[in-house]
Amino acid sequence: MRRKVLKEAMKIEYKINKEISVEQFIDLLNISTLGARRPVDDKKCIQGMLFNSNLTITAWHNNQLIGISRCVTDFHYCCYLSDLAVDAKYQKSGVGKQLQIETQKQLGPKCKLILIAAPAAKSYYGHIGFTHNNLCWVLNRDEQISI
């Protein structure tokens, strides 16, 4: 199946800020590896994630959504790539890499692309040019800032 996908890779269209539905996004998250780590059962949250993203690059094959790069950015200093999801049938065919290339094209010359890698993708990002930074800190919503 992957060979067929690779042959048809030239037919993949990348679109900037094309509106997608909550259902399309949830379906893509579920058929990628991200569904297990995203609130796919909370449509209001997913809708907020989509609505408040200010840069999305989507990948389409035969009018079907097969990938997304969903970001929050100021376009000049930093861009947080919060979701990079590719349909499992299209993974390892270059779609994810191209989504990141198309994302970076939308950013200013000094803008950093920042992401938190899923455990299974930890080695992938270094391979394509990212630098590992262990300075990230997370405060979960159910936790409080200590006084």
VMD Tcl script that builds the backbone (N, CA, C; Angstrom):
set m [mol new atoms 441]
animate dup $m
set s [atomselect $m all]
$s set {name element resname resid chain x y z} {
  {N N MET 1 A 0.819 -1.201 0.000}
  {CA C MET 1 A 0.000 0.000 0.000}
  {C C MET 1 A 0.860 1.261 0.000}
  {N N ARG 2 A 1.968 1.255 0.775}
  {CA C ARG 2 A 2.818 2.445 0.856}
  {C C ARG 2 A 3.429 2.787 -0.498}
  {N N ARG 3 A 3.768 1.771 -1.296}
  {CA C ARG 3 A 4.318 2.056 -2.630}
  {C C ARG 3 A 3.310 2.800 -3.486}
  {N N LYS 4 A 2.056 2.367 -3.416}
  {CA C LYS 4 A 1.002 3.043 -4.169}
  {C C LYS 4 A 0.887 4.496 -3.716}
  {N N VAL 5 A 0.941 4.700 -2.393}
  {CA C VAL 5 A 0.872 6.051 -1.853}
  {C C VAL 5 A 2.044 6.875 -2.361}
  {N N LEU 6 A 3.249 6.298 -2.351}
  {CA C LEU 6 A 4.422 7.019 -2.827}
  {C C LEU 6 A 4.280 7.405 -4.293}
  {N N LYS 7 A 3.754 6.501 -5.108}
  {CA C LYS 7 A 3.561 6.798 -6.528}
  {C C LYS 7 A 2.581 7.946 -6.724}
  {N N GLU 8 A 1.594 8.003 -5.862}
  {CA C GLU 8 A 0.562 9.028 -6.001}
  {C C GLU 8 A 0.895 10.302 -5.225}
  {N N ALA 9 A 2.075 10.353 -4.585}
  {CA C ALA 9 A 2.439 11.499 -3.759}
  {C C ALA 9 A 2.436 12.804 -4.549}
  {N N MET 10 A 2.713 12.741 -5.836}
  {CA C MET 10 A 2.741 13.948 -6.649}
  {C C MET 10 A 1.348 14.568 -6.764}
  {N N LYS 11 A 0.314 13.811 -6.478}
  {CA C LYS 11 A -1.054 14.306 -6.581}
  {C C LYS 11 A -1.544 14.937 -5.277}
  {N N ILE 12 A -0.690 15.011 -4.278}
  {CA C ILE 12 A -1.088 15.577 -2.995}
  {C C ILE 12 A -1.043 17.092 -3.085}
  {N N GLU 13 A -2.129 17.731 -2.632}
  {CA C GLU 13 A -2.226 19.188 -2.627}
  {C C GLU 13 A -2.052 19.691 -1.200}
  {N N TYR 14 A -1.310 20.774 -1.056}
  {CA C TYR 14 A -1.109 21.409 0.237}
  {C C TYR 14 A -1.815 22.758 0.204}
  {N N LYS 15 A -2.638 23.006 1.217}
  {CA C LYS 15 A -3.449 24.227 1.239}
  {C C LYS 15 A -3.212 24.986 2.537}
  {N N ILE 16 A -3.129 26.307 2.406}
  {CA C ILE 16 A -2.875 27.179 3.539}
  {C C ILE 16 A -4.204 27.698 4.090}
  {N N ASN 17 A -4.407 27.472 5.385}
  {CA C ASN 17 A -5.580 27.970 6.118}
  {C C ASN 17 A -6.913 27.590 5.480}
  {N N LYS 18 A -6.978 26.430 4.863}
  {CA C LYS 18 A -8.255 25.942 4.337}
  {C C LYS 18 A -9.097 25.467 5.518}
  {N N GLU 19 A -10.304 25.960 5.583}
  {CA C GLU 19 A -11.189 25.580 6.674}
  {C C GLU 19 A -11.514 24.092 6.590}
  {N N ILE 20 A -11.449 23.437 7.741}
  {CA C ILE 20 A -11.870 22.038 7.820}
  {C C ILE 20 A -12.868 21.922 8.969}
  {N N SER 21 A -13.647 20.873 8.931}
  {CA C SER 21 A -14.655 20.683 9.980}
  {C C SER 21 A -14.029 19.994 11.193}
  {N N VAL 22 A -14.722 20.117 12.311}
  {CA C VAL 22 A -14.313 19.428 13.530}
  {C C VAL 22 A -14.261 17.927 13.269}
  {N N GLU 23 A -15.239 17.423 12.537}
  {CA C GLU 23 A -15.294 15.991 12.251}
  {C C GLU 23 A -14.109 15.544 11.401}
  {N N GLN 24 A -13.736 16.343 10.397}
  {CA C GLN 24 A -12.577 15.992 9.569}
  {C C GLN 24 A -11.309 15.943 10.422}
  {N N PHE 25 A -11.161 16.921 11.313}
  {CA C PHE 25 A -9.982 16.979 12.157}
  {C C PHE 25 A -9.944 15.779 13.106}
  {N N ILE 26 A -11.065 15.470 13.731}
  {CA C ILE 26 A -11.127 14.323 14.637}
  {C C ILE 26 A -10.819 13.033 13.887}
  {N N ASP 27 A -11.397 12.863 12.710}
  {CA C ASP 27 A -11.122 11.661 11.914}
  {C C ASP 27 A -9.629 11.537 11.617}
  {N N LEU 28 A -9.003 12.658 11.227}
  {CA C LEU 28 A -7.574 12.613 10.922}
  {C C LEU 28 A -6.756 12.285 12.168}
  {N N LEU 29 A -7.089 12.897 13.289}
  {CA C LEU 29 A -6.372 12.583 14.519}
  {C C LEU 29 A -6.488 11.099 14.850}
  {N N ASN 30 A -7.673 10.540 14.652}
  {CA C ASN 30 A -7.891 9.128 14.967}
  {C C ASN 30 A -7.169 8.175 14.020}
  {N N ILE 31 A -6.973 8.561 12.765}
  {CA C ILE 31 A -6.285 7.656 11.830}
  {C C ILE 31 A -4.787 7.948 11.743}
  {N N SER 32 A -4.343 8.894 12.573}
  {CA C SER 32 A -2.913 9.123 12.739}
  {C C SER 32 A -2.554 8.595 14.127}
  {N N THR 33 A -1.413 8.949 14.631}
  {CA C THR 33 A -1.049 8.503 15.980}
  {C C THR 33 A -1.496 9.488 17.059}
  {N N LEU 34 A -2.077 10.621 16.684}
  {CA C LEU 34 A -2.396 11.653 17.671}
  {C C LEU 34 A -3.718 11.472 18.399}
  {N N GLY 35 A -4.614 10.697 17.862}
  {CA C GLY 35 A -5.927 10.539 18.476}
  {C C GLY 35 A -5.870 10.107 19.934}
  {N N ALA 36 A -4.876 9.298 20.276}
  {CA C ALA 36 A -4.753 8.815 21.656}
  {C C ALA 36 A -4.310 9.912 22.618}
  {N N ARG 37 A -3.732 10.998 22.096}
  {CA C ARG 37 A -3.210 12.065 22.950}
  {C C ARG 37 A -3.919 13.401 22.751}
  {N N ARG 38 A -5.058 13.383 22.124}
  {CA C ARG 38 A -5.839 14.602 21.918}
  {C C ARG 38 A -7.268 14.358 22.405}
  {N N PRO 39 A -7.977 15.415 22.791}
  {CA C PRO 39 A -9.327 15.265 23.354}
  {C C PRO 39 A -10.387 15.034 22.269}
  {N N VAL 40 A -10.268 13.948 21.532}
  {CA C VAL 40 A -11.155 13.700 20.384}
  {C C VAL 40 A -12.612 13.481 20.780}
  {N N ASP 41 A -12.869 13.222 22.059}
  {CA C ASP 41 A -14.251 13.055 22.526}
  {C C ASP 41 A -14.872 14.370 22.982}
  {N N ASP 42 A -14.113 15.453 22.899}
  {CA C ASP 42 A -14.585 16.762 23.343}
  {C C ASP 42 A -14.635 17.707 22.136}
  {N N LYS 43 A -15.775 17.707 21.445}
  {CA C LYS 43 A -15.909 18.506 20.220}
  {C C LYS 43 A -15.714 19.995 20.462}
  {N N LYS 44 A -16.146 20.489 21.608}
  {CA C LYS 44 A -15.981 21.908 21.906}
  {C C LYS 44 A -14.490 22.267 21.992}
  {N N CYS 45 A -13.726 21.415 22.622}
  {CA C CYS 45 A -12.287 21.647 22.735}
  {C C CYS 45 A -11.626 21.582 21.357}
  {N N ILE 46 A -11.975 20.575 20.574}
  {CA C ILE 46 A -11.414 20.439 19.218}
  {C C ILE 46 A -11.780 21.651 18.373}
  {N N GLN 47 A -13.019 22.101 18.481}
  {CA C GLN 47 A -13.449 23.286 17.734}
  {C C GLN 47 A -12.613 24.500 18.141}
  {N N GLY 48 A -12.363 24.659 19.431}
  {CA C GLY 48 A -11.524 25.743 19.909}
  {C C GLY 48 A -10.101 25.631 19.395}
  {N N MET 49 A -9.590 24.414 19.338}
  {CA C MET 49 A -8.236 24.195 18.812}
  {C C MET 49 A -8.153 24.674 17.364}
  {N N LEU 50 A -9.141 24.318 16.579}
  {CA C LEU 50 A -9.151 24.730 15.169}
  {C C LEU 50 A -9.362 26.227 15.016}
  {N N PHE 51 A -10.362 26.750 15.712}
  {CA C PHE 51 A -10.741 28.153 15.565}
  {C C PHE 51 A -9.626 29.105 15.978}
  {N N ASN 52 A -8.880 28.729 16.993}
  {CA C ASN 52 A -7.852 29.614 17.525}
  {C C ASN 52 A -6.460 29.362 16.953}
  {N N SER 53 A -6.338 28.482 16.009}
  {CA C SER 53 A -5.068 28.310 15.294}
  {C C SER 53 A -4.986 29.416 14.259}
  {N N ASN 54 A -3.826 30.009 14.117}
  {CA C ASN 54 A -3.729 31.065 13.108}
  {C C ASN 54 A -2.873 30.668 11.906}
  {N N LEU 55 A -2.432 29.420 11.873}
  {CA C LEU 55 A -1.779 28.887 10.673}
  {C C LEU 55 A -2.033 27.395 10.602}
  {N N THR 56 A -2.688 26.976 9.555}
  {CA C THR 56 A -2.839 25.542 9.296}
  {C C THR 56 A -2.435 25.277 7.856}
  {N N ILE 57 A -1.719 24.197 7.686}
  {CA C ILE 57 A -1.394 23.691 6.355}
  {C C ILE 57 A -2.030 22.309 6.299}
  {N N THR 58 A -2.825 22.070 5.297}
  {CA C THR 58 A -3.466 20.766 5.165}
  {C C THR 58 A -2.978 20.071 3.911}
  {N N ALA 59 A -2.964 18.744 3.967}
  {CA C ALA 59 A -2.583 17.908 2.826}
  {C C ALA 59 A -3.823 17.147 2.388}
  {N N TRP 60 A -4.043 17.134 1.063}
  {CA C TRP 60 A -5.243 16.525 0.490}
  {C C TRP 60 A -4.861 15.567 -0.621}
  {N N HIS 61 A -5.512 14.416 -0.641}
  {CA C HIS 61 A -5.354 13.464 -1.729}
  {C C HIS 61 A -6.743 13.065 -2.200}
  {N N ASN 62 A -7.018 13.332 -3.451}
  {CA C ASN 62 A -8.345 13.039 -4.011}
  {C C ASN 62 A -9.457 13.653 -3.149}
  {N N ASN 63 A -9.275 14.911 -2.766}
  {CA C ASN 63 A -10.235 15.662 -1.956}
  {C C ASN 63 A -10.466 15.094 -0.560}
  {N N GLN 64 A -9.547 14.261 -0.094}
  {CA C GLN 64 A -9.629 13.710 1.255}
  {C C GLN 64 A -8.492 14.304 2.088}
  {N N LEU 65 A -8.824 14.776 3.291}
  {CA C LEU 65 A -7.825 15.304 4.209}
  {C C LEU 65 A -6.935 14.160 4.691}
  {N N ILE 66 A -5.624 14.277 4.431}
  {CA C ILE 66 A -4.698 13.212 4.842}
  {C C ILE 66 A -3.612 13.714 5.784}
  {N N GLY 67 A -3.546 15.034 6.001}
  {CA C GLY 67 A -2.521 15.546 6.899}
  {C C GLY 67 A -2.787 16.979 7.289}
  {N N ILE 68 A -2.222 17.365 8.430}
  {CA C ILE 68 A -2.362 18.754 8.897}
  {C C ILE 68 A -1.151 19.159 9.731}
  {N N SER 69 A -0.768 20.392 9.570}
  {CA C SER 69 A 0.160 21.080 10.461}
  {C C SER 69 A -0.670 22.213 11.055}
  {N N ARG 70 A -0.934 22.144 12.365}
  {CA C ARG 70 A -1.773 23.149 13.036}
  {C C ARG 70 A -0.910 23.937 13.997}
  {N N CYS 71 A -0.884 25.270 13.793}
  {CA C CYS 71 A 0.059 26.112 14.531}
  {C C CYS 71 A -0.585 27.326 15.175}
  {N N VAL 72 A 0.108 27.827 16.181}
  {CA C VAL 72 A -0.156 29.120 16.783}
  {C C VAL 72 A 1.152 29.889 16.652}
  {N N THR 73 A 1.091 31.076 16.031}
  {CA C THR 73 A 2.327 31.784 15.729}
  {C C THR 73 A 2.150 33.295 15.693}
  {N N ASP 74 A 3.268 34.012 15.875}
  {CA C ASP 74 A 3.307 35.450 15.627}
  {C C ASP 74 A 3.954 35.737 14.264}
  {N N PHE 75 A 4.393 34.695 13.577}
  {CA C PHE 75 A 4.988 34.727 12.238}
  {C C PHE 75 A 6.381 35.375 12.180}
  {N N HIS 76 A 6.865 35.926 13.282}
  {CA C HIS 76 A 8.146 36.629 13.248}
  {C C HIS 76 A 9.191 36.051 14.191}
  {N N TYR 77 A 8.774 35.644 15.380}
  {CA C TYR 77 A 9.736 35.141 16.348}
  {C C TYR 77 A 9.563 33.644 16.613}
  {N N CYS 78 A 8.316 33.210 16.818}
  {CA C CYS 78 A 8.122 31.788 17.108}
  {C C CYS 78 A 6.805 31.270 16.547}
  {N N CYS 79 A 6.837 30.007 16.220}
  {CA C CYS 79 A 5.666 29.293 15.729}
  {C C CYS 79 A 5.609 27.970 16.468}
  {N N TYR 80 A 4.544 27.760 17.228}
  {CA C TYR 80 A 4.356 26.496 17.922}
  {C C TYR 80 A 3.515 25.581 17.040}
  {N N LEU 81 A 4.137 24.539 16.548}
  {CA C LEU 81 A 3.450 23.540 15.733}
  {C C LEU 81 A 2.832 22.551 16.729}
  {N N SER 82 A 1.565 22.765 17.041}
  {CA C SER 82 A 0.934 21.982 18.093}
  {C C SER 82 A 0.400 20.639 17.633}
  {N N ASP 83 A 0.082 20.498 16.365}
  {CA C ASP 83 A -0.355 19.202 15.835}
  {C C ASP 83 A 0.253 18.984 14.456}
  {N N LEU 84 A 0.931 17.870 14.306}
  {CA C LEU 84 A 1.371 17.398 12.999}
  {C C LEU 84 A 0.807 15.995 12.881}
  {N N ALA 85 A -0.239 15.856 12.090}
  {CA C ALA 85 A -0.928 14.577 11.973}
  {C C ALA 85 A -0.991 14.165 10.510}
  {N N VAL 86 A -0.658 12.911 10.260}
  {CA C VAL 86 A -0.720 12.347 8.910}
  {C C VAL 86 A -1.428 11.003 8.998}
  {N N ASP 87 A -2.396 10.810 8.131}
  {CA C ASP 87 A -3.100 9.531 8.008}
  {C C ASP 87 A -2.058 8.406 7.980}
  {N N ALA 88 A -2.269 7.368 8.778}
  {CA C ALA 88 A -1.299 6.273 8.895}
  {C C ALA 88 A -0.933 5.667 7.540}
  {N N LYS 89 A -1.868 5.647 6.583}
  {CA C LYS 89 A -1.579 5.077 5.258}
  {C C LYS 89 A -0.566 5.916 4.485}
  {N N TYR 90 A -0.400 7.175 4.861}
  {CA C TYR 90 A 0.488 8.094 4.145}
  {C C TYR 90 A 1.762 8.405 4.919}
  {N N GLN 91 A 1.885 7.852 6.128}
  {CA C GLN 91 A 3.090 8.097 6.904}
  {C C GLN 91 A 4.291 7.455 6.223}
  {N N LYS 92 A 5.433 8.065 6.376}
  {CA C LYS 92 A 6.701 7.637 5.773}
  {C C LYS 92 A 6.714 7.816 4.260}
  {N N SER 93 A 5.853 8.694 3.750}
  {CA C SER 93 A 5.848 8.981 2.311}
  {C C SER 93 A 6.252 10.423 2.026}
  {N N GLY 94 A 6.644 11.174 3.072}
  {CA C GLY 94 A 7.088 12.548 2.885}
  {C C GLY 94 A 6.025 13.599 3.144}
  {N N VAL 95 A 4.801 13.202 3.444}
  {CA C VAL 95 A 3.720 14.163 3.669}
  {C C VAL 95 A 3.999 15.016 4.903}
  {N N GLY 96 A 4.395 14.400 6.009}
  {CA C GLY 96 A 4.684 15.152 7.228}
  {C C GLY 96 A 5.821 16.137 7.032}
  {N N LYS 97 A 6.847 15.697 6.365}
  {CA C LYS 97 A 7.985 16.584 6.095}
  {C C LYS 97 A 7.553 17.762 5.226}
  {N N GLN 98 A 6.749 17.489 4.205}
  {CA C GLN 98 A 6.291 18.568 3.321}
  {C C GLN 98 A 5.359 19.530 4.057}
  {N N LEU 99 A 4.545 19.020 4.960}
  {CA C LEU 99 A 3.698 19.904 5.774}
  {C C LEU 99 A 4.561 20.876 6.577}
  {N N GLN 100 A 5.665 20.390 7.112}
  {CA C GLN 100 A 6.563 21.257 7.878}
  {C C GLN 100 A 7.282 22.257 6.975}
  {N N ILE 101 A 7.671 21.835 5.798}
  {CA C ILE 101 A 8.305 22.742 4.833}
  {C C ILE 101 A 7.333 23.848 4.447}
  {N N GLU 102 A 6.084 23.476 4.146}
  {CA C GLU 102 A 5.074 24.470 3.774}
  {C C GLU 102 A 4.769 25.407 4.942}
  {N N THR 103 A 4.787 24.879 6.159}
  {CA C THR 103 A 4.591 25.712 7.342}
  {C C THR 103 A 5.707 26.737 7.446}
  {N N GLN 104 A 6.938 26.271 7.335}
  {CA C GLN 104 A 8.085 27.165 7.470}
  {C C GLN 104 A 8.094 28.249 6.394}
  {N N LYS 105 A 7.594 27.941 5.212}
  {CA C LYS 105 A 7.523 28.935 4.132}
  {C C LYS 105 A 6.635 30.123 4.499}
  {N N GLN 106 A 5.678 29.913 5.399}
  {CA C GLN 106 A 4.749 30.981 5.787}
  {C C GLN 106 A 5.327 31.892 6.860}
  {N N LEU 107 A 6.477 31.524 7.405}
  {CA C LEU 107 A 7.047 32.232 8.540}
  {C C LEU 107 A 8.145 33.195 8.110}
  {N N GLY 108 A 8.346 34.222 8.922}
  {CA C GLY 108 A 9.401 35.187 8.664}
  {C C GLY 108 A 10.783 34.553 8.793}
  {N N PRO 109 A 11.822 35.249 8.313}
  {CA C PRO 109 A 13.169 34.684 8.264}
  {C C PRO 109 A 13.799 34.408 9.625}
  {N N LYS 110 A 13.289 35.003 10.700}
  {CA C LYS 110 A 13.841 34.775 12.031}
  {C C LYS 110 A 12.937 33.914 12.908}
  {N N CYS 111 A 11.859 33.432 12.342}
  {CA C CYS 111 A 10.852 32.700 13.119}
  {C C CYS 111 A 11.274 31.252 13.361}
  {N N LYS 112 A 11.292 30.866 14.632}
  {CA C LYS 112 A 11.625 29.501 15.033}
  {C C LYS 112 A 10.382 28.625 14.962}
  {N N LEU 113 A 10.555 27.402 14.525}
  {CA C LEU 113 A 9.485 26.413 14.528}
  {C C LEU 113 A 9.709 25.529 15.750}
  {N N ILE 114 A 8.720 25.498 16.641}
  {CA C ILE 114 A 8.847 24.808 17.922}
  {C C ILE 114 A 7.754 23.753 18.030}
  {N N LEU 115 A 8.104 22.578 18.550}
  {CA C LEU 115 A 7.100 21.532 18.751}
  {C C LEU 115 A 7.507 20.630 19.889}
  {N N ILE 116 A 6.538 19.889 20.385}
  {CA C ILE 116 A 6.788 18.843 21.365}
  {C C ILE 116 A 6.515 17.523 20.654}
  {N N ALA 117 A 7.531 16.691 20.584}
  {CA C ALA 117 A 7.412 15.438 19.835}
  {C C ALA 117 A 6.669 14.374 20.631}
  {N N ALA 118 A 5.856 13.632 19.926}
  {CA C ALA 118 A 5.241 12.442 20.512}
  {C C ALA 118 A 6.366 11.446 20.792}
  {N N PRO 119 A 6.225 10.622 21.823}
  {CA C PRO 119 A 7.304 9.683 22.160}
  {C C PRO 119 A 7.783 8.840 20.974}
  {N N ALA 120 A 6.880 8.386 20.138}
  {CA C ALA 120 A 7.250 7.542 19.001}
  {C C ALA 120 A 7.989 8.311 17.910}
  {N N ALA 121 A 7.866 9.642 17.908}
  {CA C ALA 121 A 8.479 10.455 16.859}
  {C C ALA 121 A 9.741 11.172 17.327}
  {N N LYS 122 A 10.207 10.849 18.501}
  {CA C LYS 122 A 11.329 11.562 19.106}
  {C C LYS 122 A 12.557 11.614 18.197}
  {N N SER 123 A 12.905 10.524 17.563}
  {CA C SER 123 A 14.117 10.495 16.722}
  {C C SER 123 A 13.876 11.109 15.340}
  {N N TYR 124 A 12.644 11.236 14.915}
  {CA C TYR 124 A 12.314 11.745 13.583}
  {C C TYR 124 A 12.769 13.192 13.389}
  {N N TYR 125 A 12.505 14.038 14.353}
  {CA C TYR 125 A 12.733 15.467 14.169}
  {C C TYR 125 A 14.214 15.822 14.048}
  {N N GLY 126 A 15.061 15.188 14.804}
  {CA C GLY 126 A 16.499 15.416 14.670}
  {C C GLY 126 A 16.990 15.017 13.289}
  {N N HIS 127 A 16.428 13.965 12.764}
  {CA C HIS 127 A 16.793 13.450 11.440}
  {C C HIS 127 A 16.508 14.462 10.328}
  {N N ILE 128 A 15.476 15.302 10.505}
  {CA C ILE 128 A 15.140 16.259 9.441}
  {C C ILE 128 A 15.647 17.674 9.722}
  {N N GLY 129 A 16.427 17.844 10.804}
  {CA C GLY 129 A 17.073 19.126 11.005}
  {C C GLY 129 A 16.730 19.885 12.274}
  {N N PHE 130 A 15.777 19.406 13.072}
  {CA C PHE 130 A 15.439 20.077 14.314}
  {C C PHE 130 A 16.556 19.860 15.348}
  {N N THR 131 A 16.700 20.821 16.242}
  {CA C THR 131 A 17.629 20.715 17.358}
  {C C THR 131 A 16.826 20.389 18.608}
  {N N HIS 132 A 17.282 19.379 19.364}
  {CA C HIS 132 A 16.594 19.007 20.593}
  {C C HIS 132 A 16.861 20.067 21.659}
  {N N ASN 133 A 15.806 20.445 22.379}
  {CA C ASN 133 A 15.920 21.424 23.451}
  {C C ASN 133 A 15.195 20.856 24.657}
  {N N ASN 134 A 15.906 20.651 25.739}
  {CA C ASN 134 A 15.270 20.043 26.912}
  {C C ASN 134 A 14.791 21.083 27.920}
  {N N LEU 135 A 14.542 22.310 27.482}
  {CA C LEU 135 A 14.130 23.380 28.384}
  {C C LEU 135 A 12.624 23.607 28.432}
  {N N CYS 136 A 11.858 22.716 27.899}
  {CA C CYS 136 A 10.409 22.879 27.900}
  {C C CYS 136 A 9.843 22.508 29.268}
  {N N TRP 137 A 8.890 23.314 29.722}
  {CA C TRP 137 A 8.180 23.053 30.971}
  {C C TRP 137 A 6.686 23.061 30.676}
  {N N VAL 138 A 5.952 22.213 31.365}
  {CA C VAL 138 A 4.511 22.097 31.139}
  {C C VAL 138 A 3.783 22.205 32.473}
  {N N LEU 139 A 2.728 23.005 32.498}
  {CA C LEU 139 A 1.835 23.084 33.646}
  {C C LEU 139 A 0.474 22.613 33.150}
  {N N ASN 140 A 0.081 21.418 33.566}
  {CA C ASN 140 A -1.203 20.877 33.137}
  {C C ASN 140 A -2.340 21.697 33.719}
  {N N ARG 141 A -3.479 21.678 33.050}
  {CA C ARG 141 A -4.608 22.511 33.423}
  {C C ARG 141 A -5.126 22.195 34.821}
  {N N ASP 142 A -4.994 20.958 35.258}
  {CA C ASP 142 A -5.482 20.594 36.583}
  {C C ASP 142 A -4.449 20.870 37.688}
  {N N GLU 143 A -3.348 21.499 37.330}
  {CA C GLU 143 A -2.314 21.862 38.300}
  {C C GLU 143 A -2.321 23.382 38.497}
  {N N GLN 144 A -1.836 23.804 39.636}
  {CA C GLN 144 A -1.823 25.222 39.990}
  {C C GLN 144 A -0.401 25.727 40.108}
  {N N ILE 145 A -0.211 26.996 39.810}
  {CA C ILE 145 A 1.090 27.631 40.026}
  {C C ILE 145 A 1.278 27.796 41.524}
  {N N SER 146 A 2.411 27.343 42.022}
  {CA C SER 146 A 2.705 27.424 43.450}
  {C C SER 146 A 3.012 28.841 43.872}
  {N N ILE 147 A 2.569 29.181 45.032}
  {CA C ILE 147 A 2.805 30.530 45.568}
  {C C ILE 147 A 3.908 30.487 46.598}
}
mol reanalyze $m
mol bondsrecalc $m
mol representation Tube
mol addrep $m
